[in-house]
Amino acid sequence: MSTVRIVHTADVHLDAPNAELGERAAALRRATREAFTRVIDLCLERDAHLLIVAGDLFNQARPDAATIDFALGQLRRLTEASPPVAVALLPGTHDCWREGALWDSPRMRALGDSVHALCGPEAVTIHLPQLDLALHGCAHLCGRERQRPLSGLRPEADLPLNVGVAHGSMERGDVADSSMFDAEEIAATGMDYLALGHWHSWTDHTAGDVVAINPGSPEIDGFAQRDAGAVAVVTLGEGRTRVERVTVGALRGEQVAIDAGELGGTEDLVTRIREHANDGLLLHVTVGGLAAPGVLIDVQAAQERLADEFFALRIVDDTHPAIEDLEGVAADGLALGRFVELARERIQAAGDERERRVAERALQIGVAMLRGEGGLR
């Protein structure tokens, strides 16, 4: 039995809208294309025998022509290599399978015999005798709920190596998804390696004797993701399955919480955030806690000043005024005291969270103005 090297990626989501990034959305789309290009480079550099994309190469079932052109152009670098690198493509939840659509198109078939789309309404098996390997996969079907992508995957005795490919979520009690599996199902597949996709961060789902990895997206996909994008480089045929995590993403994410009680104004906020400045970082900042009376923090001004110092920056104002510090002010009978009293009544009468936060913000601004503290600091 020969040694087989596999590069396993998933959830590329080529040309996703990335709406939460606003003006930086197009830059993330470019970065995602560059990361996928590096995945192809890695296949060639490591003399890989097989590339597996375990779902969601595309962000939708009907991607535009330019997106398809880019993806197929990169895959063609593998099919035209000498020797060719085999490719296995699984439809995921975003680029799901339906008869006659993307995965059954003439353009996909034109890639040649070394590209294998694991498609159809049931689990399929593809034999790669040149690698002593059988590929097993179950495409995600468009519009169908409660799919169990591992239920039909079982090894074949005719070939010494068996690799499964699936796209879905591990059952853990707090996740409801259209495609699910559990540890018992993973172990029951009997695969030498199980290539998973769907969640966007690296996760090891190994169960029983089955090594099962979800490598996450090759590039970070927004503010929620922290780790840089990676792929799994898998070696089979040398005893126990070996998996190497290789970083291919150029970006990383970070989440920072800042206590408003430690800030004297907007300048302090700018200084604290600037400590994290990095043009390859997607930084999500939450400003929370109790803001001192009269201290105004202009989150939007800080965002505008710092935007060019990060790949992307988002600052969320989750502060509350330290209302208890205003007890004496409310009792003084002066204009400031009367304003504080009315503002507190408005806060208490708020009908929802948004209305309450507007009233609290009005209290902060009003106290600063009536105390003669001027504009935002």
SEKOLZA-787445 format. One record per residue (C-alpha): residue in three letters; x negated, z negated, y. Coordinates in steps of 0.02 Angstrom, whole numbers, plus 50000, padded with zeros to 5 digits. Layout:
<rs>
  aa  east    up north
 Ala     X     Z     Y
...
</rs>
This chain:
<rs>
  aa  east    up north
 Met 50000 50000 50000
 Ser 49931 50051 50169
 Thr 49925 49946 50328
 Val 50063 49988 50452
 Arg 50052 49949 50638
 Ile 50215 49940 50735
 Val 50246 49921 50922
 His 50416 49841 50947
 Thr 50507 49840 51114
 Ala 50688 49824 51170
 Asp 50800 49810 51323
 Val 50704 49929 51433
 His 50862 49968 51532
 Leu 50790 50122 51615
 Asp 50858 50151 51791
 Ala 50971 49998 51792
 Pro 51051 49972 51964
 Asn 50970 49800 51991
 Ala 51100 49766 52125
 Glu 51047 49585 52154
 Leu 50881 49646 52224
 Gly 50960 49745 52367
 Glu 50827 49852 52451
 Arg 50702 49809 52314
 Ala 50810 49879 52174
 Ala 50726 50050 52176
 Ala 50554 49968 52167
 Leu 50606 49874 52009
 Arg 50670 50035 51932
 Arg 50499 50113 51963
 Ala 50412 49961 51890
 Thr 50522 49971 51734
 Arg 50474 50153 51708
 Glu 50291 50108 51729
 Ala 50308 49969 51601
 Phe 50386 50087 51474
 Thr 50244 50209 51506
 Arg 50123 50067 51463
 Val 50219 50037 51301
 Ile 50184 50218 51253
 Asp 50003 50198 51307
 Leu 49988 50045 51196
 Cys 50054 50141 51046
 Leu 49917 50270 51069
 Glu 49780 50144 51107
 Arg 49819 50038 50954
 Asp 49842 50188 50838
 Ala 50018 50129 50801
 His 50111 50212 50660
 Leu 50285 50171 50725
 Leu 50371 50128 50889
 Ile 50536 50033 50874
 Val 50657 50019 51021
 Ala 50784 49889 50965
 Gly 50925 49938 51082
 Asp 50958 49971 51266
 Leu 50821 50096 51302
 Phe 50949 50158 51428
 Asn 51059 50051 51538
 Gln 51217 50148 51496
 Ala 51290 50256 51359
 Arg 51288 50409 51472
 Pro 51126 50404 51574
 Asp 51093 50538 51702
 Ala 50986 50689 51663
 Ala 50833 50628 51759
 Thr 50831 50464 51662
 Ile 50845 50555 51496
 Asp 50707 50676 51548
 Phe 50590 50531 51586
 Ala 50625 50439 51422
 Leu 50609 50592 51312
 Gly 50452 50647 51404
 Gln 50370 50482 51362
 Leu 50427 50488 51180
 Arg 50360 50664 51167
 Arg 50186 50595 51201
 Leu 50203 50508 51032
 Thr 50281 50652 50937
 Glu 50144 50769 50999
 Ala 50001 50650 50958
 Ser 49888 50688 50811
 Pro 49946 50619 50696
 Pro 50121 50595 50767
 Val 50183 50418 50797
 Ala 50354 50391 50718
 Val 50492 50325 50833
 Ala 50646 50224 50786
 Leu 50785 50211 50916
 Leu 50933 50094 50898
 Pro 51087 50105 51011
 Gly 51116 49937 51095
 Thr 51257 49856 51191
 His 51223 49959 51348
 Asp 51179 50126 51269
 Cys 51302 50101 51125
 Trp 51341 50231 50992
 Arg 51493 50343 50988
 Glu 51508 50505 50895
 Gly 51453 50658 50993
 Ala 51373 50560 51136
 Leu 51192 50533 51187
 Trp 51118 50489 51018
 Asp 51197 50641 50932
 Ser 51148 50763 51069
 Pro 51042 50920 51044
 Arg 50912 50849 51165
 Met 50882 50699 51052
 Arg 50872 50807 50896
 Ala 50748 50922 50983
 Leu 50619 50781 50981
 Gly 50584 50826 50800
 Asp 50576 50744 50631
 Ser 50466 50599 50683
 Val 50603 50524 50794
 His 50739 50430 50701
 Ala 50900 50372 50786
 Leu 50978 50232 50684
 Cys 51155 50291 50718
 Gly 51326 50292 50640
 Pro 51475 50179 50610
 Glu 51388 50087 50468
 Ala 51214 50022 50431
 Val 51089 50162 50393
 Thr 50924 50171 50300
 Ile 50785 50294 50341
 His 50640 50321 50222
 Leu 50466 50343 50294
 Pro 50369 50376 50133
 Gln 50209 50417 50227
 Leu 50210 50235 50283
 Asp 50277 50162 50119
 Leu 50417 50095 50228
 Ala 50607 50094 50238
 Leu 50693 50069 50406
 His 50864 49986 50409
 Gly 50975 49974 50562
 Cys 51153 49953 50621
 Ala 51195 50033 50789
 His 51302 49940 50914
 Leu 51468 50031 50920
 Cys 51550 50063 51088
 Gly 51707 49962 51120
 Arg 51705 49856 50963
 Glu 51702 49666 50967
 Arg 51637 49541 50838
 Gln 51502 49651 50766
 Arg 51383 49578 50636
 Pro 51232 49694 50642
 Leu 51139 49608 50499
 Ser 51279 49602 50372
 Gly 51235 49769 50290
 Leu 51046 49759 50297
 Arg 50958 49736 50129
 Pro 50785 49791 50069
 Glu 50753 49936 49952
 Ala 50645 49910 49800
 Asp 50583 50090 49799
 Leu 50468 50062 49949
 Pro 50351 49912 49970
 Leu 50389 49881 50155
 Asn 50560 49854 50232
 Val 50593 49836 50418
 Gly 50762 49796 50495
 Val 50819 49834 50672
 Ala 50966 49748 50758
 His 51033 49711 50932
 Gly 51131 49552 50962
 Ser 51134 49365 50999
 Met 51088 49219 50889
 Glu 51237 49103 50863
 Arg 51203 48935 50943
 Gly 51372 48868 50998
 Asp 51364 48912 51183
 Val 51357 49102 51170
 Ala 51503 49221 51148
 Asp 51449 49401 51122
 Ser 51509 49564 51046
 Ser 51361 49566 50926
 Met 51307 49407 50837
 Phe 51204 49344 50691
 Asp 51141 49177 50625
 Ala 50986 49111 50539
 Glu 51066 49126 50368
 Glu 51100 49311 50397
 Ile 50921 49338 50456
 Ala 50850 49258 50299
 Ala 50970 49355 50188
 Thr 50906 49524 50248
 Gly 50747 49501 50148
 Met 50650 49609 50272
 Asp 50463 49607 50293
 Tyr 50498 49614 50479
 Leu 50658 49608 50581
 Ala 50648 49693 50752
 Leu 50780 49618 50867
 Gly 50841 49654 51042
 His 50972 49601 51170
 Trp 50900 49446 51255
 His 50773 49486 51389
 Ser 50640 49354 51354
 Trp 50526 49334 51203
 Thr 50611 49235 51064
 Asp 50557 49197 50887
 His 50707 49196 50769
 Thr 50608 49186 50606
 Ala 50714 49116 50465
 Gly 50668 49088 50284
 Asp 50536 49215 50235
 Val 50592 49342 50365
 Val 50488 49358 50523
 Ala 50612 49402 50660
 Ile 50559 49430 50840
 Asn 50652 49476 50999
 Pro 50514 49534 51117
 Gly 50623 49537 51274
 Ser 50613 49672 51406
 Pro 50446 49758 51439
 Glu 50469 49723 51624
 Ile 50555 49577 51709
 Asp 50735 49625 51749
 Gly 50779 49511 51896
 Phe 50771 49337 51969
 Ala 50835 49251 51812
 Gln 50687 49303 51702
 Arg 50527 49205 51716
 Asp 50400 49271 51591
 Ala 50313 49436 51617
 Gly 50375 49576 51505
 Ala 50296 49591 51332
 Val 50305 49689 51170
 Ala 50271 49639 50990
 Val 50128 49723 50898
 Val 50164 49699 50713
 Thr 50047 49725 50566
 Leu 50120 49745 50392
 Gly 50036 49771 50225
 Glu 49899 49641 50241
 Gly 49985 49496 50158
 Arg 50095 49396 50277
 Thr 50170 49489 50425
 Arg 50065 49468 50582
 Val 50140 49476 50758
 Glu 50043 49487 50920
 Arg 50126 49465 51089
 Val 50056 49590 51214
 Thr 50101 49586 51399
 Val 50147 49756 51473
 Gly 50247 49702 51626
 Ala 50165 49693 51796
 Leu 50290 49571 51872
 Arg 50340 49392 51843
 Gly 50479 49278 51900
 Glu 50482 49100 51965
 Gln 50616 48979 52019
 Val 50578 48845 52147
 Ala 50685 48700 52210
 Ile 50649 48627 52382
 Asp 50724 48463 52444
 Ala 50798 48488 52617
 Gly 50766 48304 52654
 Glu 50580 48343 52656
 Leu 50599 48479 52787
 Gly 50598 48460 52975
 Gly 50667 48634 53004
 Thr 50645 48818 52965
 Glu 50457 48819 52995
 Asp 50433 48689 52859
 Leu 50535 48796 52739
 Val 50431 48951 52779
 Thr 50270 48854 52748
 Arg 50329 48787 52580
 Ile 50386 48957 52517
 Arg 50229 49044 52579
 Glu 50127 48937 52458
 His 50198 49048 52319
 Ala 50167 49216 52405
 Asn 50126 49355 52282
 Asp 50171 49538 52289
 Gly 50204 49539 52101
 Leu 50325 49392 52104
 Leu 50514 49385 52104
 Leu 50545 49214 52180
 His 50713 49125 52180
 Val 50715 48975 52298
 Thr 50854 48846 52302
 Val 50856 48733 52455
 Gly 50956 48581 52403
 Gly 50980 48397 52432
 Leu 51030 48306 52591
 Ala 50982 48380 52758
 Ala 50951 48254 52896
 Pro 51078 48256 53039
 Gly 51030 48383 53169
 Val 50900 48469 53060
 Leu 50944 48652 53049
 Ile 50865 48764 52920
 Asp 50894 48950 52947
 Val 50880 49020 52772
 Gln 50912 49197 52829
 Ala 50773 49189 52958
 Ala 50653 49124 52826
 Gln 50706 49263 52707
 Glu 50673 49397 52838
 Arg 50503 49327 52886
 Leu 50440 49311 52708
 Ala 50517 49462 52622
 Asp 50359 49568 52631
 Glu 50253 49434 52549
 Phe 50342 49447 52380
 Phe 50400 49585 52265
 Ala 50573 49511 52293
 Leu 50633 49349 52371
 Arg 50800 49262 52365
 Ile 50834 49097 52455
 Val 50995 49003 52418
 Asp 51056 48867 52537
 Asp 51130 48727 52432
 Thr 51102 48587 52557
 His 51222 48452 52612
 Pro 51214 48354 52775
 Ala 51169 48171 52755
 Ile 51342 48118 52811
 Glu 51311 47934 52777
 Asp 51178 47935 52913
 Leu 51313 47978 53040
 Glu 51418 47821 53015
 Gly 51356 47740 53174
 Val 51373 47902 53272
 Ala 51555 47923 53223
 Ala 51596 47749 53288
 Asp 51516 47765 53460
 Gly 51671 47842 53542
 Leu 51573 47975 53632
 Ala 51593 48163 53615
 Leu 51463 48169 53476
 Gly 51550 48030 53382
 Arg 51719 48112 53399
 Phe 51648 48278 53338
 Val 51571 48195 53185
 Glu 51736 48109 53147
 Leu 51835 48271 53156
 Ala 51703 48366 53056
 Arg 51707 48237 52917
 Glu 51896 48250 52909
 Arg 51879 48439 52893
 Ile 51753 48419 52751
 Gln 51867 48299 52658
 Ala 52015 48416 52678
 Ala 51922 48570 52617
 Gly 52021 48665 52486
 Asp 51873 48735 52389
 Glu 51683 48730 52377
 Arg 51658 48874 52499
 Glu 51768 48796 52633
 Arg 51681 48628 52610
 Arg 51509 48704 52630
 Val 51562 48796 52789
 Ala 51627 48633 52861
 Glu 51467 48541 52815
 Arg 51361 48677 52895
 Ala 51468 48667 53051
 Leu 51434 48480 53057
 Gln 51247 48507 53049
 Ile 51249 48638 53186
 Gly 51368 48538 53297
 Val 51264 48379 53288
 Ala 51106 48474 53335
 Met 51190 48557 53483
 Leu 51274 48400 53549
 Arg 51112 48303 53536
 Gly 51029 48437 53640
 Glu 50909 48488 53504
 Gly 50928 48671 53547
 Gly 50918 48813 53422
 Leu 50858 48820 53245
 Arg 50693 48743 53203
</rs>
